[in-house]
Each structure stands twice: as C-alpha cells, then as structure tokens.
Amino acid sequence: MELSVIWEAGYDIFKKDSVVNIPKLHFTYRNLSSTSYYLLKICDNRDGLPWINCGIIGNYEFSLRWSDAYIRNTELHNRYENQKYNVIIDRTLLCDWEICVDSIDFNKEHGFNFINCDFGYIYDYIFFNNLSKNNYKKFQFSQSDFTEESILVASKDQFVFLKPGEIYVDTFNLAGFKLVKGLYTFVIKQPFFMDSVLVESIWDDTLSEWKEERIFLPDKVGEYQLYSGPFYTNSVTVTFSK
C-alpha cells in the first residue's frame, strides 16, 4: 500500500467550468503475490472526496446553510497556515480521516480538534455543490451486505479485487487542504487489512444497551481469496502555502 500526492487537472471549487491543478492523494494497492485476493478498503471514497467528521457530516440540508461567504472567508483560509498536522486514516463508523496537531500521540486518547469541523464543512460544500446530492455515506450495514454475492455486486465498492501483479489506485481530492493551507502528514493508523466488519447494532436485553455486531468476511468470493493481515506502507507529507 503506497501513499503519494500527485497534481492533476481538475475543477475549481467555486467554478465548475474552470480547469486548475488539484492535489490528489493516491492510495495504490499492489498484489505482489501469486494469489488472487480481495480485501476491505482502507477507507471510503465519496466521489473522490474524503470523509472528515464535523459532527453532522453528509447532511444536505445543513450543508446548504454554509454559503459561499463562509467557504470563501479569508480568515478560514489562513487559519491553519504555518501549522503542522497529522491526517490519520482509519476506517471507522462516522469518519475515515481525522486531523490532529502533530504534537500529540494519535494512538492514545485525545481531544477532538475543531479543524475537523472546518474540513467537514468544506468537503460537504464541495460535494453538494459540485457533485451528486444523492450519494450519502451508508452508516449502517447488515449481514446481507457482506455475503459472497453482495461483495461481488452490491457492496463491491467497499473492496479491492486484485489478481497476481495487479494494481488498484484510489484517489482523494485534497482541494480542501490546498484552500486552507498548512503542512499535513497523511498516515494510515493501522496498516492491517481487516477480516471482519461492524454491522448494525443489536439490542442486548441483559445489559440494556445497544451492542455493535461484528461479522467475519467470507474466506473466498468468486476466484478471490480474502487477504487479512499486515501490509507495508508509508506516510506522505505535503505543505500548502500561498
């Protein structure tokens, strides 16, 4: 698994008909073995945009309230310049990316940084004003979403399928990071492909509380074996300035 940042032609956040250079984070999955594997993606891709938690992410009606005036605000754009952050990539229920100052140990319990809210608003703005209004993140899954048939068809976007020697690239638009500037190091928190997923919560009468239910992925779907376990990766750092 290789992380890299590439500049590619794309649209301006505020002018869909314009062409500008946009930084994009590439996740490159490589199968260096002689076996055909399928594996759960490291994080979700929302039309090429990352998921960053702002407390109410993905809410169309709420996002419409964030007008051009806020997103274009000069104070917002300069708020994080000359500061250093880690962008922690970790597949969770509410978000896949968390931004935190580089001085804290993100593997230990820590507070939620408000920068995540600003980025959440920005990416919701980009999503709802430039892309589809209907592609909402699915927060709750059931066991039927991860049968052999579903993995190959309905839920295939959650997975990568690689034959020996094949490469798959997932791309994430970093226009929001370019907009507010700053130094960001992108790192995968747990370089480990999972063999199970959390599905919709169930009520436990004994404990009188909701409990998350975990199901294990099939050992094989079609011609592909499940790959779970550690992988080699790297981090990548990029600085955005005026």
N, C-alpha and C positions, 0 to 999 in steps of 0.2 A: 504494500500500500504506500504510494508515494504522493506527497503533497507538493504542489507547485503553484505559483502565481503567474498567470500569463495575461498580457494585454491583448484584447481583441476588439474588433469593431462592434459597436452596439448603439443603442438609442440613448439620448439624453433623458434624464429623469423627468424633466419638465417639457421636453419637446420630442414627441414620439417620432416625428418625421425627420429628425436630425440624426447624423451619424457621428459618433465620437469614440475615442478609445476608452474602453472599460476594463478595469482589472477583474480577473476572474480566478477563483480558487479551483484548481483541478484535483480531484481525487482519482488517482489511477490505480485500479485493481489489476494485478498481474497474476496469472496462474503459471507458475514455473514448474509445475509437476507434470506427471504423465496421466493424471486422472481428471475427468470432467467433474467440476464441483459447482454447487450452488451455495450461496452464503447470504446472510442477512446484512443489508447495507449498514454502514456506519451511522448514517443519518439520513433524514428525509430530504427530498428535493421538491420545493414548491415552485414549479415552473422556473427553475434555475435560481430561486431565491432561498436563503437560509431561514430557519425558524429560530427566532430570538424572542424570549419571553418578556412581555411587557405587562403581564397580569391579565390582559383581555385580548390577547393576540388572535387574529383571524376573525374578528368581529366586524363585519362590513359596515353596519350602521354606525358603530362607534368610530371607525376609521374615517368615515366621511367628514366627521367633525374637525379632523386635522387638516386645515386648509393649506393652500399654497403659502400663505403668510407664515405659518409655523415652520414648515419644511424649508422655506427659503430664508429663515431667520439667521442673520449673520452671527448672532451670539451662539446659536446652536452649532453652527459650522466651525466656530473657533473654540468651543468649549473644551475639546479634548486634544487640541494641537499641542505638541511637545510633551505629551504624556504617553506612558507605556502600559500596554495591556496584554494579557493573555486571552486568547479566544479558545475556550475549552469545548471541544467537540465530543459530545457524549449523548447517545441515544436515550432520551427519557420520555416521560409521558407528555409533559407540557412544552418542552422545547428541546432543541438539539444542540444549540450553541449558547454558551454563557460567556459573557465578557467580564473580566475581573482585573483589578490592578495587578501588576507583575510582582508586587512586593509581598503578596500573600501566598500561602500554600493552598492551592486549589483542591488538593487531596484531603484537606481537613475541613471541618465545618467552618463556614464563613458567611458573612453578611451578603445580602443581595445589593449589587451596585446599580444605581439609577441609570447608568449608561445603557443598560439593557432595555429600559423603557424607551429611551430615545431611539435606539436602533429598532426596537419592535415597531414603534410608530412609523419610522421612516420606511421600513420594508413593507408594512401594511399599506402605506401610501403608494409605494411603487407598484405593489401587487394589484390593488384595487383600481388604480388609475391608469395602468398600462397593460394589464393582463386580464385574465378571466376573473369574474366576480363569483364564480360558482365552484372553484377548486378549493374547497375547505379542507383543512387537515382533519383526518379521522382520528379522534382521540380514543375511541373505544373499539376494540376488536373482540371477536368471538372465536371460538374454536373452529368454526366453519370457514373462517378466513385463512386458515393455515392447514387445510387438508392438502394432499398431493395435487388434486385437481385445481384447487384455488390458487396455490402457489404458482402454478404454471400459467394461470389465466387471470383471475380477478385480482390477485394480490401480487402479481409479478413485479410491480414497480418497487416493492419493498425489498427485492432481492437482486443479486447479481448472478448470472449464469456464465460460467467460463469453461470452455474446453481447453485441453492442454495447449499452452503457449498463447492463449488469447488474452486480450487486454480490454478493459472497460473503463471509460472515463466519465465521471460525474462532475458537472460544472456548476459553480455557485457564483452569482454576481456579487461583486464587492463594491458596487457603486455607492452604497450607503457609507462604507468606510472611507471611501475617497471624498465624500461630501463633508464629513465632519473632521477628517484628518486625524493624525496621531500615529503612533507606532504600535503594531499588532503582531503578536506571535501566535500562529494557529497551531494547535497541538491536539492530538487525539488522546483523551484522558485514559482510556483503557484499550490498548492495542490487542483486542481479543474479540474474535467473532463468536457470537452467542449461539447456543444450541437450543434456546427456548425464548419465548416471548411472553410478556404480560398481556392478559386479555381482560375483558370486562370484569369488574368487581362483583363478588357474590356476598350475600348477607350471611354472617355467621350468628346463628341463634344463640349459641353457647356464650360467645364473647360479646354479643350485642353490638357488633360493629361490621363495617364493610371490609372484606379481605380481598386483596388482589390475587387473581388466579394465574398461575404460570403453566403454560403447556410447552411440551417439547416438540421441536420440529421433526418432520419425517426424516429418517436416515437416508432416504433416496426419493427423488421425484424425477420421473422420466429416466433419462440417461445420466442424471447428475447426482453425485453423492453429496451429502451435507458436509461442509467444512466448518468446524468449530474449533477454536483454539487460538493461540497467539499468532501474530504476524509481525513482520518487520515494517517499520515506518520511520518517518522523520517529522520534524517541525519546519515551519517556514515563517520568516519574519518579513514584513513589508512596512515601509514608512510612507505615509501620505502627508504631504505638506503643500503650502501654497505654490 
